[in-house]
Amino acid sequence: MALSRLYQRPVSLGCTPASPEPLFSLRLQPGRRSPAWGPPRPRRLHLSPREDVKSLVSSFVAKTKVMNEKYNRFLERRFPRFYVMYSVFVKGKTQFRQDMVKCLFLGIISIPPFANYLVFLLMYFYPRQLLIHHFWTSKQQQEFLDIYHARRKQSHPKILSCLEKAIPLIPNPVHQWHFTQLYIKVQNGDPPCINDLLPLRTCFSVYPLAVSHLSTAHLKALSRAMLLTPHLPSVLLRYRLNKHSTVLHQLDKALKRLGIGQLTAQEVKSACYLRGLDSTHLAEDWCRFWLAQWLYFSCSLKNTEMSLLLHAVVLFSTNYPGTRHLGSC
């Protein structure tokens, strides 16, 4: 009786009996120990755990970047003086890393007994290499800044050579002519002015002078000019140069909004030195004038023209003799 209820056997006259049709189906699903009753269900597709993690990380990074940009714009608009301090702190992470390396080295060599006497002796003979800049005397600061400027100035001929090689690759003949005149002016020992560079701004946002298209030798020379380590792969060199130019551009906007008159003499000299000028031997008035011209030039550039900002650090300081100034022709 039980089996007869499971199946219905309809019979038609003159035909063979129809095959029994089940009232329900029994199927086994893979991965399950007990049978599942009912019709088959569609399988749901899922991403692998690794793809899920990558998607979450990329989404988090994108949102964090947008929030950071909004935060920087808010500080720059509402609190310009605090933004200058904030930018200097962000910019100073490189110097902080160098200072921490010095402290770590001194801590390691002072571990053995009585080794601290050797540490004092080394700090006395090698203050620039072992002492952080906060412990430099005024005389040492001027001497060491001269050494660093001489080092970054050694990279200027290489950068100018790379610019010369890029002139035939510029597609616009008018820009080629302007670039040739700029190169001749620099080679003759004359400092370029603002109007020499602004007509060439579009050349530094596309091939061959955008940061993304510079050769490895060009990137290394620019890194030395910015007092950044050149001993890195080209991908990291481009990243650090882009970050350096972006921070410098943001700092320039904040300084222009704040006003140079709010800065002390030492702050003005430090700002000029950061932008490539050997300001340790210049009078304060000349430094203020030079910095005002630099801020006008920098704030007129777009975010896509940061390669020109990096090269301007070299071009505006290559032939600066200390008595002549950056002006507009």
C-alpha positions in Angstrom: 0.0 0.0 0.0 2.8 2.4 0.8 4.6 1.8 -2.5 1.3 2.2 -4.4 1.0 5.7 -2.9 4.4 6.7 -4.1 3.6 6.3 -7.8 0.6 6.8 -9.9 0.2 4.5 -12.9 -2.1 6.1 -15.5 -3.2 3.6 -18.1 -4.5 4.6 -21.6 -6.6 2.2 -23.7 -4.7 0.9 -26.7 -1.3 2.2 -25.5 1.5 1.0 -23.4 1.4 2.0 -19.8 3.1 5.4 -19.2 6.3 5.4 -17.1 5.8 6.3 -13.5 6.4 9.9 -12.5 7.8 10.6 -9.0 5.9 13.0 -6.8 9.2 14.2 -5.4 12.9 13.7 -6.2 15.8 12.6 -4.1 19.2 14.0 -5.0 22.5 14.1 -3.2 24.4 17.4 -3.1 28.2 17.3 -3.1 29.8 18.1 0.2 26.7 17.1 2.2 26.3 13.9 4.1 22.5 13.8 4.1 20.3 13.9 1.0 18.5 17.1 0.1 14.9 17.0 -1.0 13.4 19.2 -3.6 14.4 20.5 -7.0 18.0 21.4 -7.8 19.0 24.9 -6.7 21.3 27.2 -8.7 24.8 27.4 -7.4 26.0 30.9 -6.2 29.4 32.1 -7.4 31.7 33.7 -4.8 35.1 35.4 -5.3 38.1 33.8 -3.8 39.2 35.0 -0.4 42.3 36.6 -1.9 40.2 38.6 -4.4 37.8 39.7 -1.6 40.8 40.9 0.5 42.3 42.8 -2.5 38.9 44.5 -3.2 38.5 45.6 0.4 42.0 46.9 0.6 41.8 48.9 -2.6 38.4 50.3 -1.6 39.9 51.3 1.8 42.9 52.9 0.3 40.8 54.9 -2.2 38.5 56.2 0.5 41.5 57.1 2.8 43.2 59.0 0.0 40.0 61.0 -0.7 39.5 61.8 2.9 43.2 62.9 3.3 42.9 65.2 0.3 39.7 66.8 1.7 41.4 67.2 5.1 44.4 68.9 3.5 42.2 71.3 1.5 40.3 72.1 4.7 43.4 72.9 6.6 44.9 74.9 3.8 41.6 77.0 3.5 40.7 77.5 7.1 44.0 77.3 9.0 46.9 78.3 6.7 49.5 78.8 9.4 48.7 75.5 11.0 48.8 73.9 7.6 52.3 75.2 7.1 53.4 73.5 10.3 51.6 70.4 9.3 53.2 70.3 5.9 56.6 70.9 7.4 56.0 68.0 9.7 55.0 65.7 6.9 57.9 66.9 4.8 60.2 66.4 7.7 59.6 62.6 7.9 62.6 62.1 5.6 64.8 64.1 8.0 63.2 62.2 11.0 64.0 58.9 9.4 67.7 59.9 8.9 67.9 61.1 12.5 66.4 57.8 13.8 69.0 55.9 11.8 71.7 57.9 13.4 70.3 57.3 16.9 69.9 53.6 16.2 73.5 53.3 15.0 74.8 55.1 18.1 72.7 53.0 20.4 74.0 49.8 18.9 77.7 50.7 19.1 77.3 51.9 22.7 76.0 48.5 23.9 79.4 47.0 24.8 80.9 48.0 28.2 82.8 51.4 28.1 81.8 51.8 24.4 80.1 55.1 25.3 83.5 56.8 25.4 84.1 55.7 21.8 80.6 57.1 20.9 81.5 60.6 22.3 84.8 60.5 20.4 83.1 59.6 17.1 80.5 62.3 17.6 83.2 64.8 18.1 85.1 64.0 14.9 82.0 63.2 12.8 79.2 65.5 13.9 77.5 65.8 10.5 77.2 62.0 10.1 76.4 61.1 13.7 74.7 64.1 15.3 71.1 65.0 14.4 70.7 68.5 13.1 69.2 69.8 16.4 72.6 69.5 18.0 74.6 71.4 15.3 76.0 74.7 16.3 75.3 77.8 14.1 78.7 77.5 12.5 78.2 73.8 11.8 74.7 74.4 10.3 76.1 76.9 7.8 79.1 74.6 7.0 76.9 71.5 6.6 74.3 73.3 4.5 77.1 74.4 2.2 78.2 70.8 1.8 74.7 69.6 1.0 74.1 72.3 -1.5 77.4 71.5 -3.2 76.3 67.9 -3.5 73.0 68.7 -5.0 74.6 71.2 -7.3 76.8 68.5 -8.7 73.7 67.0 -10.3 72.7 70.1 -12.2 74.9 69.5 -15.3 73.4 66.0 -15.7 69.9 67.4 -15.5 70.7 70.1 -18.1 72.1 67.5 -20.3 69.0 65.4 -20.1 66.9 68.5 -20.9 69.0 69.2 -24.0 68.5 65.6 -25.2 64.7 66.0 -24.8 64.4 69.2 -27.0 64.3 67.3 -30.3 61.6 65.0 -28.9 59.2 67.9 -28.2 56.4 67.8 -30.9 55.6 71.5 -30.9 58.1 73.6 -32.9 57.3 76.7 -31.0 58.0 74.9 -27.7 61.2 73.6 -29.2 62.4 77.1 -30.0 61.5 78.4 -26.5 63.3 75.5 -24.9 66.4 76.1 -27.0 66.5 79.7 -26.0 66.1 78.7 -22.3 69.0 76.2 -22.6 71.2 78.8 -24.3 70.4 81.3 -21.6 71.4 78.9 -18.9 74.5 77.8 -20.7 75.6 81.4 -21.0 75.5 81.8 -17.2 72.3 83.8 -17.0 69.6 82.9 -14.5 66.2 82.2 -16.2 63.2 84.3 -15.2 59.6 83.2 -14.7 58.5 84.1 -18.2 61.1 81.8 -19.6 59.5 78.8 -18.0 55.8 79.4 -18.0 55.4 79.1 -21.8 56.9 75.6 -21.5 54.5 74.3 -18.8 52.6 72.0 -21.0 55.8 70.3 -22.2 56.4 69.0 -18.6 53.0 67.3 -18.4 53.4 65.0 -21.4 56.2 63.0 -23.1 59.1 63.4 -22.9 59.5 65.5 -19.8 56.7 64.3 -17.5 58.0 62.4 -14.5 56.4 59.2 -15.8 58.5 59.4 -19.0 61.9 60.4 -17.5 64.8 58.1 -17.9 66.4 56.4 -14.9 69.5 58.6 -15.2 67.3 61.7 -15.2 65.4 60.5 -12.2 68.6 59.8 -10.2 69.9 63.3 -11.0 66.7 64.9 -10.0 66.7 62.9 -6.7 70.2 64.1 -5.9 69.1 67.7 -6.6 66.2 67.2 -4.1 68.6 65.7 -1.5 66.7 62.3 -1.9 68.6 59.0 -2.2 69.1 58.0 -5.8 69.9 54.3 -4.9 66.4 53.0 -5.5 64.5 51.4 -8.4 63.0 53.8 -11.0 59.5 53.1 -9.8 60.3 54.2 -6.3 62.3 57.2 -7.6 59.2 58.4 -9.5 57.0 57.9 -6.5 59.3 59.8 -4.2 59.7 62.7 -6.7 56.0 62.9 -7.2 55.4 63.0 -3.5 58.1 65.5 -3.0 56.7 67.9 -5.6 53.2 67.5 -4.4 54.1 68.4 -0.8 56.2 71.3 -2.0 53.4 72.6 -4.1 50.9 72.4 -1.3 53.3 74.1 1.0 53.8 76.9 -1.5 50.0 77.5 -1.6 49.8 77.6 2.1 52.8 80.0 2.3 51.2 82.3 -0.3 47.9 82.4 1.6 49.7 83.0 4.9 52.0 85.7 3.6 55.8 85.8 3.6 55.6 88.7 6.1 54.5 86.3 8.8 57.8 84.3 8.6 60.9 85.0 10.5 64.3 85.5 8.8 65.4 82.0 9.6 62.1 80.5 8.3 62.5 82.5 5.0 66.1 81.3 4.5 65.0 77.7 5.3 62.1 78.0 2.8 64.5 79.3 0.1 67.1 76.5 0.8 64.4 73.8 0.5 63.5 75.2 -3.0 67.1 74.9 -4.2 68.6 78.3 -3.4 71.8 78.7 -1.5 70.3 81.1 0.9 72.9 80.8 3.7 75.0 83.5 2.2 72.1 85.8 1.0 70.6 88.8 2.8 67.1 88.5 4.2 65.6 91.0 1.8 66.9 89.1 -1.2 65.6 85.9 0.2 62.1 87.4 0.7 62.0 88.8 -2.8 63.2 85.5 -4.3 60.7 83.5 -2.3 57.8 85.8 -3.4 58.7 85.3 -7.0 59.0 81.5 -6.5 55.5 81.4 -4.8 54.0 83.3 -7.8 55.5 80.8 -10.2 54.6 77.7 -8.2 51.0 78.6 -7.5 50.4 79.3 -11.2 51.2 75.6 -12.0 48.6 72.8 -12.2 48.9 69.5 -10.4 49.8 67.8 -13.7 52.8 70.1 -14.2 54.8 69.1 -11.1 57.7 68.0 -13.3 58.3 71.6 -14.2 58.3 72.4 -10.5 61.1 69.9 -9.9 63.2 71.2 -12.7 62.6 74.8 -11.6 64.4 74.0 -8.4 67.5 73.4 -10.6 66.9 76.1 -13.2 66.3 79.0 -10.8 69.3 78.2 -8.7 71.9 77.1 -11.2 73.3 80.5 -12.1 72.1 82.5 -9.1 75.2 84.4 -8.0 73.9 85.7 -4.8 73.5 89.4 -5.8 71.0 88.9 -8.8 67.5 87.8 -8.3 64.7 85.9 -10.0 62.5 88.4 -11.8 59.9 88.5 -14.5 61.2 89.6 -17.9 
